[in-house]
Amino acid sequence: MKIIYIVGIALCLGACQSSQQEQVSNGSKDFPFLIPSDKPNRPLSAAVERNYDAYENIRPEQSELYSQFKYTPLKGFDYSGGDGTVTRRDPSKVIFENGKYYVWYTYRNTPVKAVGMARAKEANDTIPSADWDLSEIWYATSEDGFTWEEQGVAVARPPKPQPGWRSVTTTDILKWKGKYYLYFQAFMEASGLRGDFCPVSVAYADSPDGPWIHTNKVVIPNGPEGSWDQYSIHDPYPLVHNGKIYLYYKGDFDKRPELNPSKVRMQGLAIADDPLGPFEKHPLNPVINSGHETTLFPFKEGVAAIVQRDGQEHNTIQYAADWVNFEIAAITELLPVAAGPYIPDAFTDTKNGTGITWGLSHFINAGGDWEHNHTVLTRFDCDLSQDIDDQEMKGHYMNLSPEFHYQQSLSKKQRQRIENQHNQLKSKQ
């Protein structure tokens, strides 16, 4: 009887499904219970039509460019008890050379903590303004991607007035024809004096272990007066495509004192035939309309971008088949901040990028105390790859604890506003 009963259910389900599909084909006015994989030939709302036209699949978990993100603390780094004097942030892409993983990052170790950009006039040769002020580029290696051994400085600050004399930060790595190149922000003033202004410089070496030769040259200059990138060119991020270096970067602009936040952040692209330039900025810049740090990786014939923080399209994974014109591929949560992924084919000029599954990122204000603000490196894992299918990474909802939400508490000013509104309401009765 049990076998007959199960077979009966299966036949019934099959008949129901066939009936629903038949309703679709017969032009039923109701949208079907079982969603068709192809767009139905019927009037659709803008939202449902977008489900078919704007995304790879109608379900997020079926998209290779959708993922949640998992985080793991790293071993091997000391932060001076979280007193704000030691910070590590903005990791580069991770590469695998000499049987181990390498990563480069911004490293600050100062006698005192940063005073903050608003107090930049108090900064001097030993007092940093921002968390990344008075920094050098250091590097570390790892056998497994979880435990790291710090190797020391890669690029130190050059003498004044060479680019980067104040701070060298936010680096990223390129491997090109057997040599290695580190692009980085080269500060020539304390952040906060006028803003966060700097161009991009580069160092090169024959080995990932150095020694690194600082060119002391600006390879991606700021734009002319009035242009979107006239002041800030941040987060240089090189990949190889079509036999050229495609270097993406972030610009801060549209700073207006009457607005808070007072800046817009978008991403641009500069292209060169040689790592030392000249780089030509793309005429369609900016090419991504949102995002804070710059993180991209080859995917299939195009390039994908992790767009977290800031802008209309933050918290998205975007894709550009032509490496220039980006569209939203997925919307997700808890994206890594300042992500430096491990990208096996970042420099191979691949025509079928495999994607990423892990990397390093950072957490700012890691101790939860802005009086001792410092940033720590962390590991993230995900499934943004053609090579794996990890359904544990494909959930739609992160169940965050009440404690997490209560950290997003009202300010004293907001509580006062609410109290005033309440008192006004009482006075009218």
PyMOL commands that set and color helices and strands:
alter all, ss='L'
color gray80, all
select helices_A, chain A and resi 2-25+46-53+60-62+80-82+117-122+370-372+391-393+402-406+412-427
alter helices_A, ss='H'
color red, helices_A
select strands_A, chain A and resi 70-73+86-89+95-97+100-109+136-142+148-155+167-176+179-187+200-205+213-220+234-241+244-253+264-272+280-281+296-300+302-307+316-320+327-331+340-341+353-363+376-385
alter strands_A, ss='S'
color yellow, strands_A
deselect
rebuild
show_as cartoon
